[in-house]
């Protein structure tokens, strides 16, 4: 599993290609990243723009990451010889509404993260 890492890489195809090379036949990799629509909302630009984005977080940290539309993710997966088996757009658990009502309400309307289950092309 590659959780919330790939959107920090300058060249995502290179690590994806290496992951594909090391998978056993029938092997899978799961990748999560921030959802492209969430990135667009945070960045304020065009959904279709692919670029490095920068946000200032409330704790004073600067968050820098690569932002791109969903099609660009699929293009990079294909370039790395990977096929998407499954895509998940997370929704918050009902229990989150009690502890974090504002975040629960926001994530109930717009996804924050996306998960891809990938396999090498041609693998059964």
C-alpha positions as MATLAB code, in Angstrom:
seq = 'XXXXXXXXXXXXXXXXXXXXXXXXXXXXXXXXXXXXXXXXXXXXXXXXXXXXXXXXXXXXXXXXXXXXXXXXXXXXXXXXXXXXXXXXXXXXXXXXXXXXXXXXXXXXXXXXXXXXXXXXXXXX';
ca = [
       0.000    0.000    0.000;
       1.213    3.457   -0.917;
      -0.808    5.811    1.302;
      -0.808    9.553    0.648;
       2.684    9.582   -0.854;
       2.551    9.603   -4.637;
       1.250   13.180   -5.025;
       4.535   14.402   -3.507;
       6.690   12.767   -6.208;
       8.029   14.960   -9.021;
       7.787   12.094  -11.517;
       5.080    9.624  -10.498;
       5.557    7.291  -13.477;
       9.064    6.259  -12.354;
       8.029    4.852   -8.933;
       4.842    3.396  -10.434;
       6.881    1.593  -13.095;
       9.216    0.188  -10.436;
       6.251   -0.969   -8.347;
       4.739   -2.661  -11.414;
       8.070   -4.373  -12.148;
       8.268   -5.842   -8.646;
       4.692   -7.147   -8.447;
       4.228  -10.907   -8.642;
       1.881  -12.142  -11.367;
      -1.616  -11.352  -10.133;
      -0.200   -8.977   -7.524;
      -1.916   -5.731   -6.634;
      -0.884   -2.353   -5.252;
      -3.202    0.053   -3.467;
      -2.515    3.764   -3.789;
      -4.314    6.564   -1.979;
      -4.040   10.271   -2.645;
      -6.029   13.413   -2.078;
      -9.063   13.515   -4.347;
      -8.578   15.698   -7.459;
     -11.741   17.665   -6.708;
     -10.591   18.351   -3.132;
      -7.245   19.564   -4.479;
      -9.006   21.839   -6.955;
     -11.225   23.295   -4.255;
      -8.214   23.936   -2.004;
      -6.141   25.371   -4.855;
      -8.955   27.402   -6.421;
      -7.758   26.825   -9.967;
      -9.053   24.890  -12.921;
      -9.806   21.230  -12.287;
      -7.898   20.357  -15.477;
      -4.699   22.214  -14.540;
      -1.791   19.964  -13.557;
       0.803   21.727  -11.427;
       2.548   21.938   -8.090;
       0.188   23.402   -5.512;
       0.999   24.967   -2.178;
      -1.206   25.450    0.870;
      -0.558   27.067    4.234;
      -1.988   24.915    6.999;
      -3.388   26.257   10.268;
      -0.383   24.890   12.213;
       1.974   27.070   10.154;
       3.202   24.270    7.875;
       3.409   24.714    4.133;
       1.995   21.768    2.196;
       3.364   21.317   -1.332;
       2.041   18.612   -3.648;
       1.321   17.715   -7.262;
      -2.268   18.405   -8.361;
      -3.795   16.900  -11.493;
      -7.160   15.729  -12.850;
      -8.317   12.143  -12.626;
      -7.535   11.461  -16.298;
      -3.861   12.337  -15.688;
      -3.699    9.754  -12.873;
      -5.103    7.101  -15.214;
      -2.655    8.133  -17.969;
       0.289    7.751  -15.558;
      -0.957    4.363  -14.367;
      -1.210    3.186  -17.990;
       2.274    4.541  -18.794;
       3.598    2.470  -15.875;
       1.798   -0.631  -17.260;
      -0.803   -0.614  -14.475;
      -4.555   -1.058  -14.761;
      -7.115    0.222  -12.269;
      -9.085   -2.704  -10.834;
     -11.051   -0.626   -8.374;
     -11.535    3.014   -7.423;
     -12.906    4.093   -4.029;
     -14.050    7.599   -3.100;
     -14.260    7.501    0.662;
     -17.252    8.760    2.584;
     -17.054    9.439    6.320;
     -18.263    6.909    8.868;
     -21.475    7.860   10.653;
     -19.598    7.819   13.973;
     -17.478   10.743   12.771;
     -20.546   13.016   12.908;
     -20.465   12.995   16.716;
     -16.767   13.717   17.158;
     -16.192   16.002   14.156;
     -19.555   17.274   12.859;
     -18.202   20.002   10.549;
     -15.654   17.714    8.879;
     -18.247   14.940    8.593;
     -20.685   17.310    6.903;
     -18.010   18.534    4.448;
     -16.801   15.015    3.567;
     -20.407   13.891    3.105;
     -20.702   16.433    0.264;
     -17.251   16.284   -1.329;
     -14.594   13.555   -1.261;
     -11.279   14.272    0.413;
      -9.371   11.164   -0.696;
      -9.370    8.594   -3.459;
      -7.969    5.052   -3.499;
      -6.876    3.044   -6.534;
      -6.339   -0.710   -6.582;
      -3.897   -1.372   -9.416;
      -2.500   -4.448  -11.145;
      -0.040   -4.933  -13.957;
      -1.607   -5.008  -17.400;
      -1.994   -8.498  -18.812;
      -2.090  -10.041  -15.320;
      -5.007  -12.437  -14.711;
];
